Amino acid sequence: MTAGIVFEAVGGLALFLLAMAMMTDGLRLFGGAGLKTLLERSTATRLRGAAVGALVTALVQSSSAVTVATIGFVNAGVLGLPHAIGVVFGANLGTTMTGWLVSLTGFGFAIDTLALPILAVGVALKLTAPGRRAQGLGEALAGFGLFFLGLAFLQGAFAGLSQELAVRLPVAQGVAGVLAYLGIGMAATLLTQSSSAAIALILTAAGQQIVGMDAAAAAIIGANVGTTSTAAFAVIKATPNARRVAAAHILFNLATGLVALALLPVLLWTLGVAGGWLGVAGRPEPVLALFHTLFNLLGVVLMLPLADRISGGLARLFRTAEEDLGRPRHLDRTVAATPALAVAALRAELSRMRRLVLTNVAEALAPTEARAARVERRAQAVAGLGAAITEFATTARMSALPRADAESLPVLIRVARYLGEASRLTPEAKALRDALGEPQNAAASAVLGAFLGGLRHTFAALSETETDPEAGGRALRALEAEYQSAKAALLRLGADRRLSVDRLDRLLDRLSGCHRLIDQFAKAERRLRLPPADDPAAPDGDPAGVPSPDGGAGAEATAREPVSRA
């Protein structure tokens, strides 16, 4: 075994891995938001989700990229866990496209004659194209050329090593031999962190007669199982939903691998017959590519109908305190089926949400150090509770409700939206408290300290005024006056050049964030306490255009536009 051949094999593998990364990055850039839109809008059913997952993965040549995007959609609430599981199952099927590309060599395709022209066209596009999408296409084409070039190097290296490796590698006889090659396939994926690279190595070795069909098939199963290591490593410190999607990915690959191992003799016999019909008998690469596709397709057929049950089981795993906060306590199907109870349950859940917002704001403003990440997680969880309340309220059968209760539903939906936005703005209070600890002049520190003290005192008092809306209203109006005073004081410091422009801008940003928090909470507070007939009408019929405590625009404007600093 000469050093030159070893270096050729390692270099070919490096080119292959680089090519896969370039193809993935280039196609994602070329596809732009289109691939994300396809994932987001085409997953209405589990079957469509699996089809889209397979298609997108075949295009971008990376099941990991599709899985990460799917996790993001689940966290954003765009995809439910059952549909996300369908996409992940389909991604495992789509990643078999790499085997078919490698198997072109089994049809006598001269890969090196096409690799360099594709590489040249891709590099030219990457360097000269005017738009980012065209440059992305160029990068993908260059990666495609490098893919075949790396494969050519691997073929040459394995041809030189074929006799020596054929002697040293174990024979796949019996259970022990199959398990040995299963482990080799898993190890190849773990080392390269790419099942596509491992499959390319296995198919190339089989094409050079280094390993037999039984051994190569077992190694492919091992590579398919080994790819779960990437997902497992990626979600060690990830969100619960990310862990659930990764767990579904691992479960699919393990179950599919077990089925493929159990049916290995039957599958190989079937593929041998099919290879004869297709005229590829004696060419291991296309037969093994078909094997890889077949057992992943079998896995999708077996596992996809169980997606709801798998989703339900995974939902009980990786639970966090923040997730428990975001789950309604008073709303369920029983309440939804009983309209007379719906409004009372909604009010109880909104009162709970109000208390959670107050608790999180108090933690964000506490003198003791609170972790920003924990405040952020709790804020998002409470905002998610608001979305759940809104969904429940919109599904209530208004025709079966008494008129007064039916009229109160739109008001309660608005309260949920206001409280949800207030929850999302809670980290702004933490950011302002952190700004107080940054170096600045004593006057600015005094201004911020006074406002934060008033904010802390007011929100602590609001926890005690749930049954006294007038006292809560007075406290919020007083806090609005304190905000205006603090803003004016900071502007005077800037005008006197006692604060730099950059520093003034940052402090006003933080102060404005807290003001939006106060504004949204005040709107929720007022409507939560008023009967429906007293709810002020929104201007121009806009349901979000509710007058704010300082006479500003409605919830949507307040949430999206910064408060004026003039």
ZAMARGU-4260 file (C-alpha; in steps of 0.2 Angstrom, whole numbers, plus 5000, padded with zeros to 4 digits):
<rodrens>
0) 5000/5000/5000 | 5010/5015/4994 | 5008/5032/5002 | 5004/5040/4985 | 4988/5029/4983
5) 4983/5033/5001 | 4985/5052/4998 | 4975/5050/4982 | 4961/5042/4991 | 4961/5055/5005
10) 4962/5069/4993 | 4948/5062/4982 | 4937/5060/4998 | 4941/5079/5003 | 4936/5084/4986
15) 4920/5075/4987 | 4916/5083/5004 | 4920/5100/4998 | 4909/5097/4982 | 4894/5092/4993
20) 4896/5108/5004 | 4897/5119/4988 | 4882/5110/4980 | 4872/5112/4996 | 4877/5131/4999
25) 4875/5135/4980 | 4858/5127/4978 | 4851/5135/4994 | 4857/5152/4987 | 4850/5149/4970
30) 4834/5143/4977 | 4833/5158/4989 | 4817/5159/4998 | 4809/5147/4986 | 4815/5132/4995
35) 4809/5138/5011 | 4792/5143/5004 | 4791/5126/4996 | 4794/5118/5013 | 4782/5130/5022
40) 4767/5129/5010 | 4768/5111/5003 | 4766/5101/5019 | 4748/5101/5022 | 4748/5082/5023
45) 4761/5070/5029 | 4762/5062/5012 | 4765/5079/5004 | 4778/5083/5017 | 4787/5067/5014
50) 4787/5071/4995 | 4793/5089/4997 | 4807/5083/5010 | 4813/5070/4997 | 4812/5083/4982
55) 4821/5097/4992 | 4834/5085/4999 | 4838/5078/4981 | 4840/5096/4975 | 4852/5102/4989
60) 4860/5086/4992 | 4860/5087/5010 | 4847/5080/5022 | 4855/5089/5036 | 4851/5106/5028
65) 4833/5101/5026 | 4831/5094/5043 | 4838/5110/5051 | 4826/5121/5040 | 4812/5109/5046
70) 4817/5112/5064 | 4816/5130/5062 | 4799/5129/5055 | 4793/5119/5069 | 4800/5131/5082
75) 4792/5146/5073 | 4775/5137/5073 | 4774/5136/5054 | 4775/5116/5054 | 4767/5105/5067
80) 4777/5090/5073 | 4768/5077/5063 | 4771/5086/5047 | 4789/5090/5051 | 4791/5071/5054
85) 4785/5068/5037 | 4797/5080/5029 | 4812/5072/5039 | 4806/5054/5033 | 4806/5061/5015
90) 4823/5069/5017 | 4830/5051/5021 | 4823/5045/5004 | 4829/5061/4995 | 4847/5059/5001
95) 4848/5042/4991 | 4850/5053/4975 | 4869/5053/4979 | 4870/5035/4976 | 4862/5036/4959
100) 4875/5050/4954 | 4889/5038/4960 | 4881/5024/4951 | 4883/5033/4934 | 4900/5025/4934
105) 4892/5008/4934 | 4884/5012/4917 | 4901/5015/4909 | 4899/5034/4911 | 4916/5043/4909
110) 4915/5055/4924 | 4931/5064/4921 | 4926/5069/4903 | 4912/5080/4910 | 4919/5085/4927
115) 4931/5098/4921 | 4919/5107/4909 | 4905/5108/4922 | 4918/5115/4934 | 4924/5128/4922
120) 4906/5134/4918 | 4902/5134/4937 | 4918/5144/4942 | 4915/5157/4927 | 4897/5159/4933
125) 4902/5161/4951 | 4915/5175/4947 | 4906/5184/4933 | 4887/5183/4936 | 4879/5199/4942
130) 4867/5192/4954 | 4868/5182/4970 | 4856/5169/4963 | 4866/5166/4947 | 4882/5166/4958
135) 4874/5152/4969 | 4870/5142/4953 | 4888/5144/4948 | 4894/5138/4965 | 4882/5123/4964
140) 4889/5118/4946 | 4907/5120/4952 | 4902/5108/4966 | 4894/5096/4954 | 4910/5096/4944
145) 4921/5093/4959 | 4909/5079/4965 | 4913/5069/4949 | 4932/5074/4950 | 4933/5068/4968
150) 4924/5052/4963 | 4937/5049/4949 | 4951/5051/4961 | 4942/5039/4973 | 4940/5026/4959
155) 4958/5027/4954 | 4964/5025/4972 | 4953/5010/4975 | 4958/5002/4959 | 4976/5003/4966
160) 4971/4996/4983 | 4959/4983/4977 | 4970/4968/4978 | 4977/4972/4995 | 4960/4978/5003
165) 4951/4963/4996 | 4963/4952/5006 | 4963/4962/5022 | 4944/4965/5023 | 4933/4952/5032
170) 4921/4941/5022 | 4903/4945/5024 | 4898/4927/5030 | 4885/4924/5043 | 4878/4936/5056
175) 4896/4941/5062 | 4901/4946/5044 | 4886/4957/5041 | 4887/4965/5058 | 4906/4969/5054
180) 4901/4978/5038 | 4887/4987/5047 | 4900/4994/5059 | 4911/4999/5045 | 4897/5009/5036
185) 4893/5017/5053 | 4911/5021/5056 | 4913/5029/5038 | 4898/5040/5041 | 4905/5045/5059
190) 4922/5049/5052 | 4916/5059/5037 | 4900/5066/5045 | 4892/5063/5029 | 4882/5048/5024
195) 4883/5053/5006 | 4902/5052/5007 | 4901/5035/5015 | 4889/5029/5002 | 4901/5035/4988
200) 4916/5026/4997 | 4905/5010/4998 | 4899/5010/4980 | 4916/5014/4973 | 4924/4999/4983
205) 4910/4988/4977 | 4913/4994/4959 | 4931/4989/4961 | 4927/4972/4967 | 4935/4976/4984
210) 4919/4970/4993 | 4905/4959/4988 | 4886/4964/4986 | 4881/4957/5004 | 4895/4966/5012
215) 4892/4983/5003 | 4873/4981/5006 | 4877/4979/5025 | 4889/4994/5025 | 4875/5005/5016
220) 4863/5001/5030 | 4877/5005/5043 | 4880/5022/5034 | 4861/5025/5034 | 4860/5023/5053
225) 4877/5032/5056 | 4870/5048/5048 | 4859/5050/5064 | 4875/5055/5073 | 4875/5072/5064
230) 4857/5076/5070 | 4861/5069/5088 | 4877/5080/5089 | 4867/5096/5082 | 4854/5095/5095
235) 4864/5092/5111 | 4859/5110/5118 | 4845/5113/5106 | 4827/5117/5109 | 4814/5103/5114
240) 4806/5103/5097 | 4823/5102/5088 | 4827/5087/5099 | 4810/5079/5095 | 4813/5081/5076
245) 4831/5074/5078 | 4823/5059/5088 | 4811/5056/5074 | 4826/5056/5062 | 4835/5043/5073
250) 4820/5032/5075 | 4816/5032/5057 | 4834/5027/5052 | 4835/5014/5066 | 4819/5006/5062
255) 4823/5006/5043 | 4840/4998/5046 | 4832/4984/5057 | 4819/4981/5043 | 4833/4981/5030
260) 4844/4969/5039 | 4830/4957/5043 | 4825/4957/5024 | 4843/4958/5018 | 4843/4941/5009
265) 4826/4944/5001 | 4830/4962/4995 | 4846/4956/4988 | 4838/4942/4978 | 4824/4954/4972
270) 4837/4967/4966 | 4847/4953/4958 | 4832/4949/4947 | 4828/4967/4944 | 4846/4970/4939
275) 4844/4956/4926 | 4828/4964/4919 | 4836/4981/4919 | 4852/4975/4910 | 4864/4980/4925
280) 4868/4963/4931 | 4886/4962/4936 | 4887/4981/4939 | 4886/4983/4958 | 4884/5002/4959
285) 4867/5004/4951 | 4860/4989/4960 | 4867/4995/4977 | 4859/5013/4973 | 4843/5004/4970
290) 4845/4994/4986 | 4848/5011/4996 | 4832/5019/4988 | 4822/5003/4990 | 4824/5001/5009
295) 4822/5020/5013 | 4806/5020/5003 | 4800/5004/5012 | 4804/5014/5028 | 4793/5029/5023
300) 4779/5017/5018 | 4780/5008/5035 | 4783/5024/5046 | 4773/5038/5038 | 4756/5031/5044
305) 4763/5031/5062 | 4768/5049/5061 | 4754/5055/5073 | 4758/5042/5086 | 4776/5045/5085
310) 4773/5064/5086 | 4762/5061/5102 | 4775/5050/5110 | 4789/5062/5106 | 4778/5077/5113
315) 4780/5069/5130 | 4799/5069/5129 | 4811/5083/5132 | 4798/5093/5141 | 4805/5109/5149
320) 4797/5121/5162 | 4795/5134/5149 | 4785/5123/5138 | 4774/5119/5152 | 4771/5137/5154
325) 4766/5139/5136 | 4752/5125/5138 | 4734/5131/5142 | 4728/5125/5159 | 4710/5129/5157
330) 4707/5126/5138 | 4703/5109/5131 | 4691/5100/5119 | 4678/5098/5133 | 4677/5116/5136
335) 4677/5120/5117 | 4662/5108/5115 | 4653/5117/5129 | 4650/5135/5123 | 4643/5141/5140
340) 4660/5137/5148 | 4671/5144/5134 | 4672/5162/5139 | 4674/5159/5157 | 4689/5147/5153
345) 4696/5160/5141 | 4696/5173/5154 | 4704/5162/5167 | 4718/5157/5154 | 4721/5176/5150
350) 4722/5180/5169 | 4735/5166/5170 | 4744/5173/5155 | 4744/5191/5163 | 4752/5184/5179
355) 4765/5175/5169 | 4770/5191/5160 | 4771/5200/5176 | 4782/5187/5184 | 4794/5187/5169
360) 4795/5206/5169 | 4799/5205/5188 | 4813/5192/5185 | 4820/5203/5171 | 4821/5218/5182
365) 4827/5209/5198 | 4843/5216/5205 | 4850/5198/5206 | 4857/5192/5189 | 4844/5184/5178
370) 4850/5174/5163 | 4845/5183/5147 | 4842/5166/5139 | 4830/5161/5152 | 4820/5177/5151
375) 4819/5175/5132 | 4813/5157/5133 | 4800/5161/5146 | 4794/5176/5135 | 4793/5165/5120
380) 4783/5152/5129 | 4771/5164/5136 | 4769/5172/5119 | 4765/5154/5112 | 4752/5153/5126
385) 4744/5168/5118 | 4744/5160/5101 | 4735/5145/5109 | 4722/5156/5117 | 4719/5165/5101
390) 4717/5148/5091 | 4705/5142/5104 | 4694/5158/5104 | 4693/5158/5085 | 4686/5140/5085
395) 4673/5143/5098 | 4655/5141/5091 | 4649/5159/5092 | 4632/5155/5086 | 4629/5145/5101
400) 4635/5158/5114 | 4624/5171/5122 | 4625/5188/5114 | 4635/5196/5127 | 4648/5182/5127
405) 4649/5181/5108 | 4653/5200/5108 | 4666/5198/5121 | 4676/5185/5111 | 4684/5198/5099
410) 4690/5208/5114 | 4698/5193/5122 | 4707/5189/5106 | 4714/5206/5106 | 4719/5204/5125
415) 4728/5188/5120 | 4737/5197/5106 | 4742/5212/5117 | 4748/5201/5131 | 4758/5190/5118
420) 4767/5205/5112 | 4770/5212/5129 | 4778/5195/5133 | 4789/5195/5117 | 4795/5213/5123
425) 4800/5207/5140 | 4818/5205/5136 | 4819/5223/5132 | 4817/5227/5151 | 4832/5215/5154
430) 4842/5224/5141 | 4838/5241/5149 | 4843/5235/5166 | 4859/5228/5159 | 4862/5245/5151
435) 4862/5253/5168 | 4878/5243/5172 | 4887/5250/5157 | 4900/5264/5160 | 4891/5281/5158
440) 4889/5298/5167 | 4881/5299/5184 | 4866/5309/5177 | 4861/5296/5164 | 4863/5282/5177
445) 4851/5292/5189 | 4838/5294/5175 | 4839/5275/5170 | 4839/5270/5189 | 4824/5280/5193
450) 4814/5274/5178 | 4818/5256/5181 | 4814/5258/5199 | 4797/5264/5194 | 4795/5250/5181
455) 4799/5237/5194 | 4787/5245/5207 | 4773/5247/5195 | 4773/5229/5189 | 4775/5222/5206
460) 4760/5232/5211 | 4750/5226/5196 | 4752/5208/5203 | 4741/5214/5218 | 4728/5224/5208
465) 4720/5210/5198 | 4704/5214/5207 | 4706/5233/5207 | 4707/5239/5189 | 4706/5257/5194
470) 4722/5256/5204 | 4731/5246/5190 | 4726/5260/5178 | 4733/5274/5189 | 4749/5265/5191
475) 4751/5263/5172 | 4747/5281/5169 | 4760/5286/5182 | 4773/5275/5173 | 4769/5283/5156
480) 4773/5300/5164 | 4789/5293/5171 | 4794/5286/5154 | 4791/5303/5146 | 4801/5312/5159
485) 4815/5299/5157 | 4816/5302/5138 | 4816/5320/5140 | 4830/5320/5153 | 4841/5309/5141
490) 4837/5320/5127 | 4843/5335/5137 | 4859/5326/5142 | 4862/5323/5123 | 4858/5341/5119
495) 4871/5346/5132 | 4884/5334/5125 | 4885/5325/5141 | 4880/5309/5131 | 4888/5304/5115
500) 4876/5302/5100 | 4879/5283/5099 | 4876/5281/5118 | 4860/5292/5117 | 4853/5282/5103
505) 4857/5265/5112 | 4848/5271/5128 | 4833/5278/5119 | 4832/5261/5110 | 4831/5252/5126
510) 4819/5264/5134 | 4808/5264/5119 | 4807/5245/5120 | 4801/5246/5138 | 4788/5259/5133
515) 4781/5247/5120 | 4780/5234/5133 | 4771/5245/5145 | 4760/5251/5130 | 4754/5233/5126
520) 4752/5228/5144 | 4741/5243/5147 | 4730/5239/5132 | 4727/5222/5138 | 4724/5227/5156
525) 4711/5240/5150 | 4701/5227/5139 | 4703/5213/5151 | 4693/5223/5164 | 4680/5232/5153
530) 4664/5224/5148 | 4662/5222/5129 | 4650/5237/5127 | 4663/5248/5135 | 4677/5242/5123
535) 4683/5258/5113 | 4680/5256/5094 | 4695/5254/5083 | 4698/5269/5071 | 4693/5265/5053
540) 4687/5248/5058 | 4705/5241/5061 | 4703/5228/5075 | 4721/5232/5080 | 4720/5251/5081
545) 4716/5253/5099 | 4721/5269/5107 | 4737/5267/5117 | 4740/5275/5134 | 4749/5290/5127
550) 4736/5292/5113 | 4747/5282/5100 | 4742/5270/5087 | 4736/5252/5089 | 4744/5236/5094
555) 4751/5233/5077 | 4759/5250/5074 | 4766/5250/5092 | 4773/5233/5090 | 4782/5236/5073
560) 4787/5254/5074 | 4799/5262/5087 | 4792/5276/5098 | 4797/5293/5092 | 4812/5301/5101
565) 4808/5318/5096
</rodrens>
